[in-house]
Amino acid sequence: MKIKTFSIISLLCVLLACGSQRNENKQTGSNEQTTTKMSIDFNADSAYDYINRQVLFGPRVPNTESHRNCREWLISELTRHGASVTRQDVKLTAFDGTKLDATNIIGSFNPEVSDRLLLLAHWDCRPWADADPDPANHKKPVDGANDGASGVGVLLEIARQIGKNATDKGIDILFVDAEDWGTDGDDESWALGSRHFANNPHQPGYRPQQAILLDMVGGHNAKFHKEYFSIQNAPSLVDKVWSVAAQSGYENYFLPEIGGAVTDDHVELLKVGIPAINIIEFHPTNGFNPTWHTTNDNMTAISKETLKAVGQTVINYIYEQSE
């Protein structure tokens, strides 16, 4: 996946237009039940099970059997929930010259509708636990329970709910590949799958009116600040989603403050003019969730309460916009 670095100094440089640099973060939070006017209940237990199922395949690193098996399962789940599924197979070249057999998976609901909302998350895993406190683990792949599987798990549960509760809105769910095979100091080495998708859409002329990226949305006590590139390029969408979160009772998770500038999959969409935002956990003091790019990014890192806060917010946003 991408490298995410954060420092107060680098954020100040971004805010002063001194350049765009990679920063990614996560934080803590608490809040529990939601008071929502929406009737569709996001099932956090189901989302948790979707995450666990991905982890059971093993690290979903491109060119591995675990990756291939998970790919087929993701396609089958989207199909089972009534989505029209397109797979975008592509050979990508990583920064180290490795040829990656990557697949972007797109599940579309109401494909005939021109006004479209794109929901996305990356489904691949970091090949190396290079942020692990134990150097002996630095060459081991990560399970990617939070960093990868959490966003996918939330979107699979949303797909399940859409399949049960018809909406007239055009919804595309994108599981993007080859996000996490990158190296520090080289922004172009990350988000390879989303870059390919942005420049080679699965349908000629495809351009969603808005896009929401979910990245690392399952951490315990997570806080979601307004990511800098999101608020800079798509402020109205950020404000709408954060407003829905507050109305749904999750203002303790979705904070009104601006967070770090995160080079993530949404940036590739922004480059081609698609309004896109990133819901991502943010730590203003130490940058990342402690499990990020470590062997501890397993199911013990996942909070059903956080999944509920994010998933219910997105569900409420979808159906509120459909009214």
C-alpha positions as CSV (number, residue, x, y, z in Angstrom):
1,M,0.0,0.0,0.0
2,K,1.1,3.6,0.1
3,I,3.5,5.0,2.6
4,K,1.9,7.4,5.0
5,T,4.1,9.9,6.8
6,F,3.1,12.7,9.0
7,S,4.7,15.5,10.9
8,I,3.5,18.8,12.1
9,I,6.2,20.6,10.1
10,S,5.3,18.8,6.8
11,L,1.6,19.6,7.4
12,L,2.5,23.3,7.9
13,C,4.4,23.2,4.6
14,V,1.3,21.9,2.9
15,L,-0.9,24.5,4.4
16,L,1.6,27.2,3.3
17,A,1.6,25.8,-0.2
18,C,5.2,24.7,0.1
19,G,4.5,21.5,-1.8
20,S,2.4,18.4,-1.6
21,Q,3.9,15.5,0.3
22,R,2.6,12.3,1.5
23,N,1.1,12.3,4.9
24,E,-1.3,9.8,6.3
25,N,-2.7,9.3,9.7
26,K,-5.1,8.0,12.1
27,Q,-6.3,8.7,15.6
28,T,-8.4,7.7,18.5
29,G,-12.0,8.2,19.4
30,S,-14.9,7.0,21.3
31,N,-18.6,7.1,20.8
32,E,-21.0,4.3,20.5
33,Q,-24.6,4.2,19.5
34,T,-26.0,6.3,16.7
35,T,-29.3,8.1,16.8
36,T,-30.2,8.1,13.1
37,K,-33.3,9.0,11.2
38,M,-32.4,6.4,8.6
39,S,-34.2,3.1,8.7
40,I,-31.4,1.0,7.2
41,D,-29.1,-0.4,9.8
42,F,-25.4,-1.0,9.0
43,N,-24.5,-4.4,10.5
44,A,-21.0,-4.1,12.1
45,D,-21.0,-7.8,12.9
46,S,-21.4,-8.5,9.2
47,A,-18.6,-6.0,8.2
48,Y,-16.3,-7.6,10.8
49,D,-17.0,-11.1,9.4
50,Y,-16.2,-9.7,5.9
51,I,-12.8,-8.4,7.2
52,N,-12.1,-11.7,9.0
53,R,-12.8,-13.6,5.8
54,Q,-10.2,-11.6,3.9
55,V,-7.6,-12.1,6.6
56,L,-8.2,-15.8,6.5
57,F,-7.1,-15.9,2.9
58,G,-3.7,-14.7,4.1
59,P,-1.9,-11.5,3.1
60,R,-3.4,-10.4,-0.2
61,V,-0.1,-9.5,-1.8
62,P,-0.2,-9.3,-5.6
63,N,1.2,-12.4,-7.4
64,T,0.3,-14.8,-4.5
65,E,-2.3,-17.5,-4.2
66,S,-4.0,-15.6,-1.3
67,H,-4.4,-12.6,-3.5
68,R,-5.9,-14.6,-6.4
69,N,-8.3,-16.5,-4.1
70,C,-9.5,-13.4,-2.4
71,R,-10.1,-11.7,-5.8
72,E,-12.5,-14.4,-6.9
73,W,-14.3,-14.3,-3.6
74,L,-14.7,-10.5,-3.8
75,I,-16.1,-10.8,-7.3
76,S,-18.6,-13.5,-6.2
77,E,-19.7,-11.5,-3.2
78,L,-20.5,-8.4,-5.2
79,T,-22.3,-10.5,-7.7
80,R,-24.3,-12.2,-5.0
81,H,-25.5,-8.9,-3.7
82,G,-26.8,-7.9,-7.2
83,A,-24.0,-5.7,-8.5
84,S,-23.0,-5.8,-12.2
85,V,-19.3,-6.7,-11.8
86,T,-16.4,-5.7,-14.1
87,R,-12.9,-6.8,-13.5
88,Q,-10.0,-4.8,-14.7
89,D,-6.9,-7.0,-15.0
90,V,-3.7,-5.2,-15.6
91,K,0.1,-5.8,-15.4
92,L,1.7,-3.0,-13.3
93,T,5.3,-2.3,-12.7
94,A,6.3,-1.6,-9.1
95,F,9.1,0.7,-8.1
96,D,11.5,-2.2,-7.7
97,G,10.7,-3.5,-11.2
98,T,8.4,-6.3,-10.0
99,K,5.6,-7.0,-12.5
100,L,2.3,-7.1,-10.5
101,D,-0.7,-9.1,-11.7
102,A,-3.3,-6.7,-10.4
103,T,-7.1,-6.6,-10.6
104,N,-9.4,-3.6,-10.0
105,I,-12.9,-4.9,-9.2
106,I,-15.9,-2.7,-9.9
107,G,-19.4,-3.5,-8.7
108,S,-22.2,-1.3,-10.1
109,F,-25.7,-0.8,-8.9
110,N,-28.2,0.9,-11.2
111,P,-25.6,1.1,-14.0
112,E,-28.1,3.0,-16.3
113,V,-28.1,6.0,-14.0
114,S,-25.8,8.8,-15.1
115,D,-25.3,10.5,-11.8
116,R,-22.9,8.2,-9.9
117,L,-21.3,7.9,-6.5
118,L,-18.1,5.9,-6.4
119,L,-17.1,4.2,-3.1
120,L,-13.7,2.7,-3.0
121,A,-11.1,0.9,-0.8
122,H,-7.9,-0.9,-1.6
123,W,-7.9,-4.7,-1.2
124,D,-4.2,-5.6,-1.4
125,C,-1.7,-5.9,1.5
126,R,1.7,-4.4,2.2
127,P,4.3,-7.0,1.2
128,W,6.6,-6.0,4.1
129,A,6.0,-5.2,7.7
130,D,8.7,-2.5,7.5
131,A,7.2,-0.4,10.3
132,D,7.2,-3.3,12.7
133,P,9.0,-2.5,16.0
134,D,10.8,-5.9,15.6
135,P,13.3,-5.7,12.7
136,A,13.0,-9.5,12.4
137,N,9.5,-8.9,11.0
138,H,10.4,-6.3,8.4
139,K,10.4,-8.8,5.5
140,K,7.1,-10.4,6.5
141,P,3.8,-9.5,4.7
142,V,1.1,-7.9,6.8
143,D,-2.4,-9.3,7.3
144,G,-3.9,-5.9,6.5
145,A,-7.0,-6.2,8.7
146,N,-7.3,-2.5,9.2
147,D,-5.0,-1.3,6.4
148,G,-7.0,-2.7,3.5
149,A,-9.6,-5.2,4.7
150,S,-11.5,-2.8,6.9
151,G,-12.5,-0.5,4.0
152,V,-13.4,-3.5,1.9
153,G,-15.4,-5.1,4.7
154,V,-17.4,-1.9,5.2
155,L,-18.1,-1.6,1.4
156,L,-19.2,-5.3,1.2
157,E,-21.7,-4.7,3.9
158,I,-22.9,-1.6,2.2
159,A,-23.3,-3.7,-1.0
160,R,-25.3,-6.3,0.9
161,Q,-27.6,-3.5,2.2
162,I,-28.0,-2.0,-1.2
163,G,-29.0,-5.4,-2.5
164,K,-31.7,-5.7,0.1
165,N,-32.8,-2.0,0.1
166,A,-33.3,-0.6,-3.4
167,T,-32.0,2.9,-4.1
168,D,-32.4,4.9,-7.3
169,K,-28.9,6.3,-7.0
170,G,-26.1,5.1,-9.2
171,I,-23.5,3.4,-6.9
172,D,-20.2,2.0,-7.9
173,I,-18.1,0.1,-5.5
174,L,-14.4,-0.2,-6.5
175,F,-11.9,-2.5,-4.8
176,V,-8.6,-1.1,-6.1
177,D,-5.4,-3.2,-6.2
178,A,-1.7,-2.5,-5.9
179,E,-2.0,0.4,-3.6
180,D,0.5,-0.7,-1.0
181,W,3.5,-1.8,-3.0
182,G,5.5,1.4,-2.7
183,T,8.6,2.9,-1.2
184,D,9.2,5.9,1.1
185,G,10.2,9.0,-0.7
186,D,8.6,8.1,-4.0
187,D,5.0,9.3,-4.1
188,E,4.5,7.8,-7.6
189,S,5.3,4.3,-6.3
190,W,2.0,4.1,-4.4
191,A,-1.7,3.7,-5.5
192,L,-0.8,2.0,-8.8
193,G,-4.2,0.4,-9.3
194,S,-6.2,3.6,-8.7
195,R,-3.8,5.5,-11.0
196,H,-4.6,3.0,-13.7
197,F,-8.3,3.1,-13.1
198,A,-8.3,6.9,-13.1
199,N,-6.6,7.0,-16.5
200,N,-8.2,3.9,-17.9
201,P,-11.8,3.8,-16.6
202,H,-13.7,0.5,-16.9
203,Q,-16.2,2.2,-19.2
204,P,-15.5,4.8,-21.9
205,G,-16.2,8.3,-20.5
206,Y,-16.9,7.1,-17.0
207,R,-16.8,10.0,-14.5
208,P,-18.6,9.8,-11.2
209,Q,-19.9,13.0,-9.7
210,Q,-18.3,12.2,-6.4
211,A,-16.1,9.6,-4.8
212,I,-15.5,8.5,-1.2
213,L,-12.4,6.5,-0.2
214,L,-12.4,4.4,2.9
215,D,-8.9,3.6,4.3
216,M,-8.1,2.2,7.7
217,V,-11.6,2.6,9.0
218,G,-11.6,-0.1,11.6
219,G,-9.1,0.9,14.3
220,H,-10.0,1.1,18.0
221,N,-11.1,4.5,19.1
222,A,-10.4,6.0,15.7
223,K,-10.8,9.7,14.9
224,F,-11.5,10.9,11.4
225,H,-10.3,14.4,10.7
226,K,-11.1,16.3,7.4
227,E,-8.2,15.1,5.2
228,Y,-6.4,18.1,3.7
229,F,-6.5,17.2,0.0
230,S,-10.1,16.3,0.4
231,I,-11.1,19.6,2.0
232,Q,-9.0,21.5,-0.5
233,N,-10.5,19.9,-3.6
234,A,-14.0,18.7,-2.6
235,P,-15.0,20.8,0.4
236,S,-18.7,20.5,-0.1
237,L,-18.6,16.7,-0.2
238,V,-16.5,16.6,3.0
239,D,-18.9,18.9,4.7
240,K,-21.9,16.8,3.6
241,V,-20.4,13.6,4.8
242,W,-19.3,15.0,8.1
243,S,-22.7,16.6,8.6
244,V,-24.4,13.3,8.1
245,A,-22.0,11.7,10.6
246,A,-22.9,14.3,13.2
247,Q,-26.6,14.0,12.5
248,S,-26.2,10.2,12.9
249,G,-24.6,10.6,16.3
250,Y,-21.0,10.0,15.4
251,E,-19.5,13.5,15.9
252,N,-17.0,12.0,18.4
253,Y,-15.5,10.0,15.5
254,F,-15.8,12.5,12.6
255,L,-14.1,15.6,14.0
256,P,-14.4,19.0,12.4
257,E,-10.7,19.7,12.4
258,I,-8.5,19.5,9.3
259,G,-6.0,16.6,9.4
260,G,-2.9,15.7,7.5
261,A,-2.4,15.8,3.7
262,V,-2.6,12.1,2.7
263,T,-1.3,10.9,-0.7
264,D,-3.8,8.0,-1.2
265,D,-6.0,6.5,-3.8
266,H,-8.3,9.5,-3.8
267,V,-5.5,11.8,-5.0
268,E,-5.4,9.8,-8.3
269,L,-9.1,10.6,-8.8
270,L,-8.5,14.3,-8.0
271,K,-5.8,14.4,-10.6
272,V,-8.3,13.7,-13.3
273,G,-10.9,16.1,-12.0
274,I,-13.2,13.7,-10.0
275,P,-14.3,15.2,-6.6
276,A,-13.0,12.7,-4.1
277,I,-12.5,12.6,-0.4
278,N,-10.8,10.2,2.0
279,I,-12.2,8.9,5.3
280,I,-9.0,7.9,7.1
281,E,-8.0,7.6,10.7
282,F,-5.6,10.3,11.7
283,H,-3.1,10.7,14.6
284,P,-2.0,14.4,14.8
285,T,0.9,13.6,17.1
286,N,2.4,10.3,16.0
287,G,1.0,9.9,12.5
288,F,-0.3,6.4,12.2
289,N,-2.3,3.8,13.9
290,P,0.3,1.7,15.9
291,T,-0.5,-1.4,13.8
292,W,0.2,0.3,10.5
293,H,2.6,-1.7,8.3
294,T,3.3,-4.1,11.2
295,T,2.5,-7.8,11.9
296,N,0.0,-6.5,14.5
297,D,-2.4,-5.4,11.8
298,N,-4.6,-8.4,12.4
299,M,-8.2,-8.9,13.7
300,T,-7.3,-7.7,17.2
301,A,-6.8,-4.3,15.6
302,I,-10.5,-4.1,14.5
303,S,-13.3,-2.4,16.4
304,K,-16.9,-3.1,15.6
305,E,-17.8,0.3,17.1
306,T,-15.6,2.1,14.6
307,L,-16.9,0.0,11.7
308,K,-20.4,1.0,12.8
309,A,-19.7,4.7,12.9
310,V,-18.1,4.7,9.4
311,G,-20.5,2.3,7.8
312,Q,-23.7,3.8,9.2
313,T,-22.5,7.3,8.1
314,V,-21.9,6.2,4.5
315,I,-25.2,4.3,4.4
316,N,-27.1,7.3,5.7
317,Y,-25.4,9.5,3.2
318,I,-26.3,7.2,0.3
319,Y,-30.0,7.0,1.2
320,E,-30.3,10.6,2.4
321,Q,-29.1,11.7,-1.1
322,S,-31.6,9.3,-2.7
323,E,-34.6,10.8,-1.0
